[in-house]
Amino acid sequence: MKQIKAFVHRKRVSDLIHALEAAGFQRLSLFDVKGLLRALSAREQEYSVEFGDQVINEVQMELFCEDEDVARAVEIFRRVGRTGRPDAGWVYVSPVEQAFPIDGTA
């Protein structure tokens, strides 16, 4: 099993959710984060006193999938999440060593 983390612009999230669901992916979480992605417009940027730099509100999408589905999921993130600008988002893939259901049944 793999964990895929994608940092994307807010404007791409809805399309990504629909594309991933249509492809059969279900284990998806969303997190609002502040980041340093290249802004699509000046309206996206804000100065963070805490971080001492310009930041934007972006979304971290986290997907868990089987190893054989990774290439397909990454392709969806890269195709649907693209903005046409360099450094507009990143996709990371990590191994998951173990996964257990909370209720204790398989």
C-alpha positions in Angstrom: 0.0 0.0 0.0 1.1 3.6 -0.7 0.3 7.0 0.6 0.1 9.8 -2.0 0.3 13.4 -0.8 -0.4 16.1 -3.3 -0.1 19.8 -2.6 -2.4 21.6 -5.0 -4.1 25.0 -5.6 -7.6 25.3 -4.2 -9.0 25.9 -7.6 -8.0 22.4 -8.7 -9.4 20.5 -5.7 -13.0 20.0 -6.8 -12.0 18.6 -10.2 -9.4 16.4 -8.6 -11.9 15.0 -6.1 -14.4 14.2 -9.0 -11.6 12.6 -11.2 -10.3 10.5 -8.3 -13.8 9.3 -7.4 -14.6 8.5 -11.0 -11.4 6.4 -11.2 -12.6 4.4 -8.1 -10.3 5.9 -5.5 -12.0 6.3 -2.1 -9.5 6.8 0.7 -9.0 10.5 0.3 -8.5 13.2 2.9 -8.2 17.0 2.5 -6.2 19.4 4.7 -6.1 23.2 4.4 -2.4 24.3 4.6 -0.3 27.3 4.1 2.4 26.9 1.6 4.9 28.4 -0.7 3.5 27.2 -4.1 3.8 29.8 -6.8 0.6 31.9 -6.7 -1.7 31.9 -9.7 -2.6 35.6 -8.9 -1.6 38.3 -6.5 -4.9 37.8 -4.7 -3.8 34.3 -3.5 -0.8 35.6 -1.7 -0.6 36.9 1.8 2.3 37.8 4.0 2.7 35.6 7.0 4.4 37.3 10.0 4.8 33.8 11.5 6.7 32.5 8.6 8.3 35.8 7.4 7.4 35.2 3.8 4.6 35.3 1.2 2.3 32.2 1.5 -0.8 31.0 -0.1 -3.7 28.9 1.1 -3.3 25.5 -0.6 -4.7 22.0 -0.1 -2.9 18.9 0.9 -4.7 15.9 -0.6 -3.8 12.6 0.9 -4.8 9.3 -0.8 -4.1 5.8 0.2 -4.1 3.1 -2.6 -2.7 -0.3 -3.5 0.8 -0.4 -5.1 -0.6 -1.3 -8.5 -2.8 1.8 -8.6 -0.1 4.4 -7.8 0.8 5.3 -11.4 -2.9 5.8 -12.3 -3.5 8.0 -9.2 -0.3 10.1 -9.8 -1.3 10.6 -13.4 -4.7 12.0 -12.3 -3.1 14.4 -9.8 -0.6 15.6 -12.4 -3.2 15.9 -15.3 -6.2 17.3 -13.4 -4.2 19.3 -10.8 -2.1 21.2 -13.3 -2.4 25.0 -13.5 0.0 25.6 -16.5 2.6 27.2 -14.3 5.8 25.8 -13.0 6.0 24.9 -9.3 2.2 24.9 -9.1 2.1 21.7 -7.0 3.8 18.6 -5.9 3.0 14.9 -5.6 4.8 12.6 -3.1 4.5 8.8 -2.8 5.5 7.0 0.4 5.2 3.3 1.4 2.7 2.3 4.1 4.1 -0.5 6.2 0.9 -1.4 7.9 -2.8 -0.4 7.9 -5.5 -1.5 10.4 -9.2 -0.9 10.5 -10.3 0.9 13.7 -13.1 -1.5 14.4 -10.8 -4.5 14.4 -12.4 -6.3 11.5 -10.8 -6.9 8.2 
